[in-house]
Amino acid sequence: MSIFSLTGTPGAAITTYLADTKNEQTQANKWVNTNPQVKADIAYFKTQAPKLTSADALMKDYRSLKVVLGAFNVSDLLTSPALTKQLLTQDPTSSSSTVRKIGNPSYQIFANAFSQFKNNPLGDSGGVTSIVNSYAENNFEAAQNTQTPGMQNALTFTRTASQFKTITALMTSTSALPVVVAQTGITFVTYGNMSYDQQVSFLTKNVKLTDFQNPAKVTKMAENYLIKAVQSPTDWAATTADTNTVLSLFGGSSSTSILSLFGSSGTSSGSTDPVLSLFA
C-alpha cells in the first residue's frame, strides 16, 4: 500500500500507522520530494542557517523561523513574536522564566535547545540536519492526516508520549491529549465541555502516566485512538480543521488561556524528533 493512499477504514489506518512508525524519517524524506513548498523551505533554511547567530536574526527571517518552529512542533509561536523572543532570550533554567511558568514541554525543549543562543543549534551542520529532519517529519505527519483522520495525532503521540511526566504537561499537547482521552471511555468533545478543574480531576483518576514509558502500550493507545478517529473524526479532533487551541484544552467553559497570562495564545504539541534527541 502506498503511504500516500487514502486510508479511510480502521484496519487500513492501523496498517498505515504501523508502516509509518517502522521508519518514519525515511517515509518523511521521500514525501518531501513530492512537496515543492516544503522542499523549497528546507533548501532556503539550509543556506540561511549559518547567518542566524542571534535571536533577533532568527526572528527577522520569517521563513527560517517557520522551519525552526515547525521542527520543534511549536508553529503556533509564529503568531506570538513576544513569547517567541522570551523563549529564545530568557534563561530556560530559571524558575522565573516564562517557559517555566507556562509548563509546556515543547516550549521548554525549544528554549533549552537555544538557551539564549549560547547553544546555537543553527551553528553546526549536525544541528541544522536535525532541524531539517524534524521539520520534514512533522510536515509528513500533517500530510498523512489529510489522508487518514487522526494519523497526525497518533504518530506525534507515539514519538512524544514518554516526555509527559505530569497531567498538566499532557494537557498542553493538542496531539497527545485526544489520544489519551480516547482510552478513558468518553469522547474528546465531552472532555472539552468540562471545566479545567474537572479535566484535571478526570485525567488524574483515569490516566496512568507510567504507561507512556512503555512502547507497546503507547502503540496500542495510538491504534485504539485511530479506530475511533477514522470512524468519527469530529469527535476526536482528528481533522486539520479540528486543531485545538490552548484555550479549549484548559476547560471548555474557561474564558482565559494559560498563554494569555504571558500575552500570547495558540496551540502546541510535544515532539521528540531527532532535533530533540540532540538538544533536550
C-alpha positions as CSV (number, residue, x, y, z in Angstrom):
1,M,0.0,0.0,0.0
2,S,1.3,3.4,-0.9
3,I,1.9,5.7,2.1
4,F,0.0,8.4,0.2
5,S,-3.1,6.4,-0.5
6,L,-6.4,7.2,1.1
7,T,-6.9,5.1,4.2
8,G,-10.5,5.5,5.4
9,T,-11.1,2.3,7.4
10,P,-9.8,1.4,10.8
11,G,-7.9,-1.6,9.5
12,A,-6.3,0.4,6.7
13,A,-5.4,3.2,9.1
14,I,-3.6,0.9,11.5
15,T,-1.7,-0.7,8.7
16,T,-0.6,2.7,7.5
17,Y,0.3,3.8,11.1
18,L,2.4,0.7,11.7
19,A,4.2,1.2,8.3
20,D,4.9,4.8,9.1
21,T,6.2,4.2,12.6
22,K,8.5,1.5,11.4
23,N,10.8,4.0,9.6
24,E,9.1,7.4,9.7
25,Q,12.1,9.5,8.8
26,T,12.6,7.6,5.6
27,Q,9.0,8.0,4.7
28,A,9.1,11.7,5.5
29,N,12.2,12.3,3.4
30,K,10.5,10.6,0.4
31,W,7.4,12.7,1.0
32,V,9.4,15.9,1.0
33,N,10.4,15.3,-2.6
34,T,6.7,15.3,-3.6
35,N,6.0,18.6,-1.9
36,P,7.7,21.6,-3.7
37,Q,6.9,24.1,-0.9
38,V,8.4,22.1,2.0
39,K,11.4,21.2,-0.2
40,A,12.0,24.8,-1.1
41,D,11.6,25.9,2.6
42,I,14.3,23.4,3.6
43,A,16.7,24.4,0.9
44,Y,16.3,28.1,1.9
45,F,16.8,27.4,5.6
46,K,20.0,25.4,4.9
47,T,21.5,28.4,3.1
48,Q,20.4,30.9,5.8
49,A,21.2,28.9,9.0
50,P,24.8,29.9,9.3
51,K,23.8,33.6,9.3
52,L,21.3,33.2,12.1
53,T,23.6,33.8,15.1
54,S,21.1,35.7,17.4
55,A,17.5,35.7,18.4
56,D,16.9,38.9,16.5
57,A,18.5,37.5,13.3
58,L,16.2,34.4,13.5
59,M,13.1,36.4,14.2
60,K,13.7,38.7,11.3
61,D,13.9,35.8,8.9
62,Y,10.3,34.6,8.9
63,R,10.8,31.8,6.5
64,S,13.7,30.3,8.5
65,L,11.8,30.9,11.8
66,K,8.9,28.9,10.3
67,V,11.2,25.9,9.7
68,V,12.7,26.1,13.2
69,L,9.4,26.4,15.0
70,G,7.9,23.7,12.8
71,A,10.8,21.4,13.7
72,F,10.1,21.7,17.4
73,N,6.4,21.4,16.8
74,V,5.7,24.9,18.2
75,S,4.5,26.5,15.0
76,D,1.8,28.4,17.0
77,L,4.6,30.7,18.1
78,L,4.7,32.3,14.7
79,T,1.7,34.3,15.8
80,S,3.2,35.2,19.1
81,P,6.5,37.0,18.5
82,A,6.8,38.4,22.0
83,L,6.5,35.0,23.5
84,T,8.9,33.5,21.0
85,K,11.5,36.1,21.9
86,Q,11.1,35.4,25.6
87,L,11.7,31.7,25.0
88,L,14.8,32.5,22.9
89,T,16.4,35.1,25.2
90,Q,15.4,34.1,28.8
91,D,17.3,31.6,30.8
92,P,15.2,28.4,30.4
93,T,16.5,27.0,33.7
94,S,15.3,30.0,35.8
95,S,12.2,29.4,37.8
96,S,11.1,32.9,36.9
97,S,11.4,32.4,33.2
98,T,8.2,32.5,31.1
99,V,8.8,28.9,29.8
100,R,9.0,27.5,33.3
101,K,5.8,29.4,34.3
102,I,3.9,28.0,31.2
103,G,5.0,24.4,31.8
104,N,4.6,23.3,28.2
105,P,7.2,20.6,27.5
106,S,7.5,21.5,23.8
107,Y,8.3,25.2,24.7
108,Q,10.8,24.0,27.3
109,I,12.6,21.8,24.9
110,F,12.7,24.6,22.3
111,A,14.0,27.1,24.9
112,N,16.6,24.6,26.1
113,A,17.8,24.0,22.6
114,F,18.7,27.6,22.0
115,S,19.5,28.5,25.7
116,Q,19.7,32.3,24.9
117,F,21.7,31.4,21.8
118,K,24.5,30.1,24.0
119,N,23.9,26.7,22.4
120,N,23.0,27.7,18.9
121,P,21.8,24.6,17.1
122,L,22.0,26.6,13.8
123,G,25.7,26.9,14.1
124,D,26.8,23.4,13.1
125,S,25.8,21.0,10.3
126,G,24.5,18.4,12.8
127,G,22.1,20.8,14.4
128,V,20.8,22.0,11.0
129,T,20.3,18.5,9.7
130,S,18.4,17.5,12.8
131,I,16.1,20.5,12.5
132,V,15.5,19.8,8.8
133,N,14.7,16.1,9.5
134,S,12.3,17.1,12.3
135,Y,10.6,19.7,10.1
136,A,10.2,17.1,7.3
137,E,8.8,14.6,9.7
138,N,6.3,16.9,11.3
139,N,5.0,18.1,7.9
140,F,4.8,14.5,6.7
141,E,2.6,13.7,9.7
142,A,0.3,16.6,8.9
143,A,0.0,15.4,5.3
144,Q,-0.8,11.9,6.4
145,N,-3.7,13.4,8.4
146,T,-5.3,14.7,5.2
147,Q,-5.5,11.0,4.1
148,T,-6.4,9.4,7.4
149,P,-8.1,11.4,10.1
150,G,-6.3,11.2,13.3
151,M,-3.0,10.0,11.9
152,Q,-1.1,13.1,12.8
153,N,-2.1,12.8,16.5
154,A,-1.4,9.1,16.5
155,L,2.1,9.5,15.1
156,T,3.0,12.5,17.2
157,F,1.8,10.8,20.3
158,T,3.8,7.7,19.6
159,R,7.0,9.8,19.3
160,T,6.3,12.1,22.2
161,A,4.5,10.1,24.8
162,S,7.5,9.4,27.0
163,Q,8.1,13.1,27.6
164,F,4.8,13.7,29.5
165,K,5.6,13.3,33.2
166,T,2.6,15.3,34.6
167,I,-1.0,15.7,33.8
168,T,-0.5,19.5,33.4
169,A,2.2,18.8,30.8
170,L,-0.1,16.4,29.0
171,M,-2.9,18.9,28.8
172,T,-0.7,21.3,26.8
173,S,-0.4,18.9,23.9
174,T,-3.0,19.1,21.2
175,S,-1.8,15.9,19.6
176,A,-1.4,13.7,22.7
177,L,-4.5,14.7,24.6
178,P,-7.1,13.3,22.2
179,V,-5.2,10.0,22.0
180,V,-5.1,9.7,25.8
181,V,-8.8,10.7,26.3
182,A,-9.7,8.0,23.8
183,Q,-8.6,5.4,26.3
184,T,-10.9,6.7,29.1
185,G,-14.4,5.9,27.8
186,I,-15.6,9.4,26.9
187,T,-15.4,11.4,23.7
188,F,-13.0,14.3,23.2
189,V,-16.0,16.5,22.7
190,T,-17.3,15.5,26.2
191,Y,-13.9,16.1,27.7
192,G,-13.7,19.6,26.0
193,N,-17.0,20.6,27.6
194,M,-15.6,20.1,31.1
195,S,-14.1,22.9,33.2
196,Y,-10.4,23.0,33.6
197,D,-10.6,21.6,37.2
198,Q,-12.9,18.8,36.0
199,Q,-10.5,17.9,33.3
200,V,-7.5,17.8,35.7
201,S,-9.5,15.6,38.1
202,F,-10.8,13.3,35.3
203,L,-7.3,12.8,33.8
204,T,-5.7,12.3,37.2
205,K,-8.1,9.5,38.0
206,N,-8.1,7.8,34.6
207,V,-4.6,8.2,33.2
208,K,-1.6,6.2,34.2
209,L,1.4,8.3,33.1
210,T,3.9,5.4,33.6
211,D,2.2,3.6,30.7
212,F,3.7,6.3,28.5
213,Q,7.1,4.9,29.1
214,N,6.0,1.5,27.6
215,P,6.3,1.5,23.8
216,A,3.9,-1.4,23.4
217,K,1.3,0.3,25.4
218,V,1.8,3.6,23.6
219,T,1.3,1.8,20.3
220,K,-1.9,0.2,21.5
221,M,-3.2,3.6,22.6
222,A,-2.5,5.1,19.2
223,E,-4.2,2.2,17.5
224,N,-7.2,2.5,19.7
225,Y,-7.4,6.2,19.0
226,L,-7.2,5.7,15.3
227,I,-10.0,3.2,15.3
228,K,-12.3,5.8,16.9
229,A,-10.9,8.8,14.9
230,V,-11.4,7.3,11.5
231,Q,-15.0,6.4,12.3
232,S,-15.9,9.8,13.9
233,P,-13.2,12.4,13.2
234,T,-15.1,15.4,14.6
235,D,-15.5,13.6,18.0
236,W,-11.7,13.1,18.3
237,A,-10.1,16.4,17.0
238,A,-8.9,14.2,14.1
239,T,-9.0,16.6,11.1
240,T,-6.9,19.5,10.2
241,A,-9.8,21.8,10.9
242,D,-10.2,20.4,14.4
243,T,-6.8,21.7,15.6
244,N,-7.4,22.7,19.2
245,T,-6.4,25.9,20.9
246,V,-4.8,26.0,24.3
247,L,-8.0,27.8,25.5
248,S,-10.1,24.7,24.7
249,L,-7.5,22.4,26.4
250,F,-7.8,24.3,29.7
251,G,-11.5,23.9,30.1
252,G,-14.3,24.3,27.6
253,S,-16.1,26.9,29.7
254,S,-13.0,28.8,30.6
255,S,-12.5,32.4,29.3
256,T,-8.8,32.6,29.9
257,S,-6.0,30.7,28.2
258,I,-2.8,29.8,30.2
259,L,-0.8,31.6,27.5
260,S,-2.9,34.8,27.9
261,L,-1.1,35.2,31.2
262,F,2.0,35.9,29.1
263,G,0.5,38.0,26.4
264,S,0.0,35.1,23.9
265,S,-2.3,32.4,22.8
266,G,-2.2,29.5,20.4
267,T,-1.7,25.7,20.1
268,S,1.2,23.4,20.8
269,S,2.2,19.9,20.8
270,G,5.2,18.0,22.0
271,S,7.9,16.4,20.0
272,T,10.8,14.1,20.4
273,D,12.1,14.4,16.8
274,P,15.7,13.9,16.0
275,V,16.3,17.5,16.9
276,L,15.1,16.9,20.4
277,S,17.4,14.0,21.0
278,L,20.3,16.4,20.4
279,F,19.1,19.3,22.5
280,A,16.6,18.1,25.1
